[in-house]
Amino acid sequence: MNTAVALPRGWETGPLAEELRTYLAQRENLLQQFPGKFALVKGNKIVGLYDRKEEAYNTGYEQFHRAAFLVKQVQEQDKTFYIGGSAVMGLDIGADDDSS
C-alpha cells in the first residue's frame, strides 16, 4: 500500500483509498506516458489505460463485477474522480469535468 501519498480530506480511509493512493503515486509517470487517458485502478495495480472513460468503466465492470474500482483521468489538476462498483457510480469530487 502507498501510505506515504497524501489523500484529499475525507478519502484517507474510504473504500477506494488504496486505489487513489496507487494512482497518485504513479501519476507523474502516467502524465509523461499517457496524458489524458483514463486509468482503471484496482487495489495497488493500474489495470489499464483507455482513451474513453466508458471503456475503462466497461472493463472494470467486466473484470470486477460489483466490487469497487477507480477510474481516473490522467491529468495535472485533479478535477473529478470516477468511482465504479456496486453502490457508487460517477461520483464527482471538486470542479466539473468538461473533458468527456
N, C-alpha and C positions, 0 to 999 in steps of 0.2 A: 504494500500500500504506500502511496506517495503522501505521507503525513506532513511533510515539510511544506507542501504547497498550501498557501492561504486561500480559503474559500470565501465567497461572498457571505455576509452575515445571514444566518438562518439556514445555510447549506452545510454547515460543519458536520452535522450528524444526520443529515437527511438520507432518504433511501437511495439517492444516487451520488452520495459524497465520494465514494471510491471512483466512480466513472468521471466525475467532474475533476477530481484530483489528477486522474490519468490524462485527461485531455489537457488540462492546464500545464502539467509537467512536460508535455510533448508539443505544446502549442508553437514554440519558436521553430522547431524543426518542421512542423506541419506548415507553418506560414512560408517557409523557404521553398518547400517542395510542392505544396498543394493549396495555395491560397484560393479562397472562395469555395472550395469543395465542402461537402458535408461529411463529417466524421461520425461513424457509428461506433459507439463505445459500450463495452460490456465488461464490468469488473475492471481489471487492470490492463485491458487489451483494447487497442484500436482495431476493431474487427474489419473495417473497410472504409473507403473514401469514395464519395459519389458526387456526380455533377448536380443532382437534384435532391432536395430533402425527401421527396416522396420515394425515391429509390432507396434511400437509407432507411426510412420508416418501413417500407415493404420488406426489405431484407431482415431488419430487426424483428418484425412480427413473424416472418417465416422461420427464423432461427431460434427465437427466444419465446415465442408464443405470448403468454400472459406475463412473463417476467419483465421487470423494468429494464430499460436500456436508455442510453442518452444519444441524441442526435444533435450535433453542434456544428454550426458553420465555422470554418477556419477563417478567422479574420482578426485584425489587430484589436479592434474595440469589441468587447463583448456586449452585444445588444440583446440577444434573445437566446434562451436555452429551450430546446425542444425535448420533451420527455416522452418516451414511449413505454407502454406497459399496460397492465390490466386496468388500472383506475385513472391514470393521468395521461392525457394526450394533448400536445400542443400548448402546454403551459408556458406563457411568455413572462420573462422577468426583465425589467428595465424598459428601454425605449422600444418602440415598434420597429420591426424589421421590414424594410421595403424591398429587400433583395429577392423575394420569392417569385 
